[in-house]
Amino acid sequence: MASKSCVNCLRALQRQSRLVPRQTKPSIGRVFTTTSARSLEISKPQPNTTPSTSIPPVDPVSAEGGHKSALDIISKNAALSNRKIGGITETYTAYGATEELYKACAAQADYKIEQPTDSDVDVLKTEDGEDLGTGGGWWHNEAGLNPTFSTWSQVTMLHIYLLSARFRAFPPDVSKIWQQHLLDHFFYDMENKMVVNHGMHARGTRNRYLKDIFVQYRGINAAYDEGLAKNDAVLAGAVWRNVFKASEEVDIAILAQIVSFMRRTLNGLEKLEDIAVMMQSIDFGGPGSDKVMVAKKSKMLSAAFEKVEPAKATTPTRK
């Protein structure tokens, strides 16, 4: 009896399933595209894309959308400024924005290596054996730093730190994306300079240098954080150890200008809204504008000496 009832139950379920209309599932290709799969041309290269990129292609014509009025442009900018931070498109937005921000960081102490035309002539070297190039700007001319890969990387990391410190104030999920993309641009550029400027074609050698610099970068973040949390003397010591390689010939006034520049830049970035930092190109300016302020005599220092009273002489008394 039990077996007959089970068979009857199965037959009843089969009849009901025939009466229920089946829902066809959309194919994956149709879910993520608005173009028919038959009309796609895989072999045809898409505009603005290369085989090595993971960013979806953008058609210049469709992106522009024809002629736009000034009202359309203003409306678009307003929509961007009021958009919700985060979401799926955040990583694409962060990639493009951090690329422009990184260029401002890398340009501060940039240098060039003149490759000799004669194979018998070597590139100029410093006393430490680094390739010596040509450069300009405050960091090379006023601070007296050599135009080398080491100088460029340290100064660039200092500016990246200033932006990363501001990125920490973003929402946690957004902050990680922006910090990571900014750091990625730096390491891509470093590896490119190793190949183009210094002829370092062995990938294994480049990877060893990149790992060492990554360890330095983490140490720099901790050292600069400690200096900002404590006082200017600790921050100046961190700059002296990293940027100037603990050289005894460093000018104290130059260190003071750099410390003042770092605090002034962080203060200016703190006053900006998150969306302004994301959409605005940053002009660092440089520590040269802090020279006048650093040269001024501190009022607190004079007040400290004025409050000190000379000790009164006391005569010993006999008991």
Secondary structure, 3 states (H helix, E strand, C coil): CHHHHHHHHHHHHHHHHHHCCCCCCCCHHHHCCCCCHHHCCCCCCCCCCCCCCCCCCCCHHHHHCCCCCHHHHHHHHHHHHCCCCCCCCHHHHHHHHHHHHHHHHHCCCCEECCCCCCCCCCCCECCCCCECCEECCHHHHCCCCCCCHHHHHHHHHHHHHHHHHHHCCCCHHHHHHHHHHHHHHHHHHHHHHHHHCCCCCCHHHHHHHHHHHHHHHHHHHHHHHHHHHCCHHHHHHHHHHHCCCCCCCCCHHHHHHHHHHHHHHHHHHHHCCHHHHHHCCCCCCCHHHHHHHHHCCCHHHHHHHHHCCCCCCCCCCCC
